[in-house]
Amino acid sequence: MRGITKRFGAMTANDHIDFQVEQGEIHCLLGENGAGKSTLMNVLFGLLCPEEGCVEIDGQPISALTPRLAYQLGIGMVHQHFMLVNHLTCLENIILGNEPGKVVIDRKQARARVQALSDQYHFNIDLDAPVSDLSVGMKQRVEILKTLYRGANIIILDEPTAVLTPIEAEQLLSILRDMRTQGKTIIFITHKLKETLDVADRITILRGGKSVALLSAASATPEQLARLMVGHDVVFEIEKPARAQGDVVLRVEDVRLLQNAQSTVSFEVHAGEIFGIAGVEGNGQQQLEEIIMGLTRTKGGRIFYQKTNLLELSLRARRKLRFAYIPSDRLKQALLSHVSLQENFLLGNQYDPQYVRRGLIQKKALRENTLRMMREFDVRAVSAQQSAGSLSGGNQQKFVLAREVSKQPQFVLACQPVRGLDIGAIKYVHNVLIRLRSEGAAILLISAELSDIFQLSDTIGVLYKGELMDVRKAGAFDNESISLLMAGRKEAQADETNR
């Protein structure tokens, strides 16, 4: 790719980028969110047309790229969000749109071809299983197999490990190494440093829409990659001072998260404690979040905030408590993207007499406090009148934090707080949560990122199919033990399997 420039209005997403990948290598495209990684690959796959620049495959210039032409040229792309039909089988999803046969589908031929590919790359997929029954990791394999079935030799993977357990992520990296050995070329979009160094041959780093470095993974270090990504040195270690636990602030008793769960959930969160909930998404995390906040009703069980049973309170009554709520989907549950930051700051504060009196909004106080918290949390915006949707993901998340922390909370429900954020924004969010803990807040952290769970939590509970598999102090878990629990296997079961 030579001199690729792609603009969206006044914003330049790709600024004269040169990008070169060699046959039979795993090439990581590394950068912060908003650096232009996905845009560049969408140009390569034909989903976007650049204003300037050209693409060459095997030395031949290619004009007017489309996804159909990209596949004909041997380019396939596995997107971050899967594009599978849940009620169809794996085989049906893989051949969909490319079925062999003239009048009727030649299923025998299709099965033989797909099974051969699955065996060749050690995918171990049950082709007759409905996609709805698969784990996230197996769905990922179906997506990759779908690109291979279409003849892809250059395979683009967009943040492929974002929703995988550590074991599934390592299995995926092993599959990619096998594919490289057999001559496939992999372009791996990520902002994770460890997996980049684990799997890449070479690394291209984007920052601010420009290519800033091309280097060999063998000679790179995490510190070097982080500095190139963000433009300054990054300190990886989080200082988490020792702190004695206080009284119980939140107590969950016998709450059923999923209808088919084998047991209910019970745990406590103390003042000055971060209680981390680990697990692959879809195992009851969203239900726990919504039940605590009153967005979903539950049959049976109790949730106490200090001595008040939350399940007896309305949503409005809960928001009057000293709660901070960082939802798992900021654009759906925390922000109105089309209105100003100042108006968004009022959300959740509309019952506070500081901002609303006798039904009238106190605009001066609202504006002053919005600007003050934006300065304190380094929310980078032109003014308080800028729309929330025009901010980057990291700045949106920092704005949500600013608004919620302004309530001086005693309890914080932090759900996927660094989802989709880059290394700089992640560190900022981590530091805010540690500060709140030091000030005595009780924090319930729900995250699919194990690095968050290990770095921040004092206590960890592992959720699988709506059941707490185990609860321990953070130091009692390691990567292997927590990964087994996230997959629904307790250590005794794992030992028996190994024997």
Secondary structure, 3 states (H helix, E strand, C coil): CEEEEEEECCEEEEEEECCCCCCCCEEEEEECCCCCHHHHHHHHCCCCCCCEEEEEECCEEECCCCHHHHHHCCEEEECCCCCCCCCCEHHHHHHCCCCCCCCCCCHHHHHHHHHHHHHHCCCCCCCCCEHHHCCHHHHHHHHHHHHHHCCCCEEEEECCCCCCCHHHHHHHHHHHHHHHHCCCEEEEEECCHHHHHHHCCEEEEEECCEEEEEEEHHHCCHHHHHHHHHCCCCCCCCCCCCCCCCCEEEEEEEECCCCCCCCCEEEEEECCCEEEEECCCCCCHHHHHHHHHCCCCCCCCEEEECCEEHHHCCHHHHHHCCEEEECCCHHHHCCCCCCEHHHHHHCCCCCCCCCEECCEECHHHHHHHHHHHHHHCCCCCCCCCCEHHHCCHHHHHHHHHHHHHCCCCCEEEEECCCCCCCHHHHHHHHHHHHHHHHCCCEEEEECCCHHHHHHHCCEEEEEECCEEEEEEEHHHCCHHHHHHHHCCCCHHHHHHHHC
